[in-house]
Amino acid sequence: MSENTDYIEKLNELNEKIVLEPENIQFYQERAELYSQNGCFNEVIDDYTKLIEIEPDNKNFYLTRSAYYLFMRENEKAYEDFDKYIDMAPNDISTYINIISKIDGVNKWYDLGYFDYTFFGGYDYAVKCADKLIDFDINNAEYYAKRAHCSRRLYCGNPDYYSDNHNTAALSDYTKAIELDHDNPDYYAKRAATYFDLGKHGLALEDYNRAIELDPDNSDYYAERAAIYKYWIYGEDVGINNHDGLLVFFSFTGKYDTLIQEKKNYNKEIEHNSNAFNGHSFLYYFTQKYPDETIQKAKNDYDKAIELDPDKAYLYSARCDFYEILEQHDKALLDINKAIELGSDGLIGKFYGIRGTIFRKMGDYRNALEDHNMSITLNPYSHKNYLYRAKLFFVLKRYEEALDDLSKCIKFNWNCYDAYNIQKECYYEIEKYDDASWSAFEEYMAIRRSDESDFFDENPHIENIIDFIKKIAIKEKKQAIIDERNKIIADLSHSIKNLISTVIDPLENMKKEHAEENPVIENALKGANLIREIVNAMNLSFKGSIDDFYYDAEHNSGKEALSLQDIISQSLTYSIGHMFDGKYFANFLRKYFPERSIFQEAKSAWSEKSQTKNMEELLPFFGQYFFDIQLNISDMADLRIGNEKGSAIKLLILFQEIIFNAVKYSAFVEKDNRFLHIDVKNNGNQIVITVENRYKKTVKTKTSGLGLVIIKNFAKLLENEPDIRQDEEIYAVTIRFSNFWKEKSQ
């Protein structure tokens, strides 16, 4: 039985019971719980509204309904219910504690990643409840700690309250709690976190040291202290108010003399040049210059935390992040695997997203995609999960899919400037420059919403956006020139093709009239046909769109239709045939056939082999005279494409140009080292073609460069760009395009 069927059966059963006993509160509570488990929160509210009608004096019904109102972001209604709850027991301390607990409980769902908006709703009301608790007992340390907690949460989540004021109020309350109970380690740890948010990292470190001294077996304290070390080395500038914590930090580094000398150097540099270290504090400057001790301290703390709590998933995730910063991907992978193994409600989806990112950085794109898909399945409301997968799609040059994920990311968090950053790059790659410019503007606005710095105009993100806009302007200017050039070439190629036709026909007639072999006529015909092939390829590369390929893939039964096997076979035959042409391809011919006897032997064999379409007969010939050849097309060989819209001939020309280029430049490699690999893969929604050969990077030969232009033009028709990889010995061209043989809607 599926979960959905089980839910419906239970719901129908409860509905029947309620019809029979409409005043039975147990049935409404059970149905509300069932609704809650299945995300039907409006229905939960309706059931508690009915419960309140049945028992209007039951204060717990108001408290529970208020929590669901808060969860649905109907804060005012939630506060009305809180007020009614308080009215029923205004002098009961537990009343106010229960409200704070409910508010914490609701927001925990957001903390754990069930939803990705940073919300923390209701903490303004919770602060008022904490005020009331302190009125009841002004010497109770726990009440000050509760109010500090509520103030910090209010600060963290609500942009309307986003200022240091709430953290400062929290700091005052934690300090008061410590005065009243100076041996409570949790108060020191929470004040440390507050100091950290206020930029007072040295004081934060002091408090974490004290918390660990009081409770050396608390794993959270070690992990939180490690985060400070990590931030000092790899985070942004830690501010100028760290002096109080300098000696505390370096008391266990053993670098007193170095510290004093570097401080003198720092002061001297600042005196002569106030911008010497871009405004960074001395502590930041020092830890950047001498990071080893800080790194070791962070690692020791993470290790200690895990030693104390080996079953806490988040600790492995935290250490994984530390290893990722150090680019130690193997160690990071071990830790995130452990985090996934241990699991954690609400966090497991996040862990898969992290692991997918690690796989991406390691170049394991298949596993990366599987993990990102899983993270979205487990948590479809997280903007980061869509962001992570979009980054992978961008690397894979699957820009449309990346854009789709980025739109979902922005839907869940419109302040995610990282999403706009990638979005603008995707639009740039697919040459939608207006959209790219708009995304750059959205990125700018998102940064403005999140950056309260007085030095906003110096934000490096803004500089990058300005550079990007300049890049678009240059690209558009160049594109206008290219478009004009392409139009001229397209017009000329059409005219030249017609002109060449008027030359070829008379030459053919002359050849028939002169029965004896005439090398002059033969060479003239070869030259004319070669020009016609080049011009035809150029002309076709400017025509049509990707829709033509979809049409011809569906209508593929005509006599001009070709299978991929046919296309590759003809492309190889075309390319090899030209290698016997001593007039136009003499450079390559001499490399393949350094001796005349070998040339004559190969040419004689080729005159027989060239007529076959059976690849199995051709491969031994290629291996004997040209290169080792490997074809991996078996899964795709029988796919056919029609030519009603010219798609078959376009794919043929594309393959011809790529393979012809590989055949030509393989000639300069020693015979035993030559190879040609042709690989065609079906990746579901994409076809990926890779042609790879060995070449000599130092060899230059006269060329028009038209082959590469034609390849790029056809790739553009396929809505992609060729991926050309060159190292010292290997030249590879990869073309990716949509799988026309699947439904376009897929």
Secondary structure, 3 states (H helix, E strand, C coil): CCHHHHHHHHHHHHHHHHHHCCCCHHHHHHHHHHHHHCCCHHHHHHHHHHHHHHCCCCHHHHHHHHHHHHHCCCHHHHHHHHHHHHHHCCCCHHHHHHHHHHHHHHHHHHHCCCCCCCCCCCHHHHHHHHHHHHHHCCCCHHHHHHHHHHHHHHHHHCHHHCCHHHHHHHHHHHHHHHHHCCCCHHHHHHHHHHHHHCCCHHHHHHHHHHHHHHCCCCHHHHHHHHHHHHHHHHCCCCCCCCHHHHHHHHCCCCCHHHHHHHHHHHHHHHHHCCCCCCCCCHHHHHHHHCCHHHHHHHHHHHHHHHHHCCCCHHHHHHHHHHHHHCCCHHHHHHHHHHHHHHCCCCCHHHHHHHHHHHHHHHCCHHHHHHHHHHHHHHCCCCHHHHHHHHHHHHHCCCHHHHHHHHHHHHHHCCCCHHHHHHHHHHHHHCCCHHHHHHHHHHHHHHHHHHCCCCCHHHCHHHHHHHHHHHHHHHHHHHHHHHHHHHHHHHHHHHHHHHHHHHHHHHHHHHHHHCCCCCHHHHHHHHHHHHHHHHHHHHHHCCCCCHHHHHHHHHCCCCCCCEEHHHHHHHHHHHHHHHCCCCCCCHHHHHHHCCCHHHHHHHHHHHHHHCCCCCHHHHHHHHHHHCCEEEEECCCCCCCEECCCCCHHHHHHHHHHHHHHHHHHHHCCCCHHHCEEEEEEEECCCEEEEEEEEECCCCCCCCCCCHHHHHHHHHHHHCCCCCEEEECCCEEEEEEEEECCCCCCCC
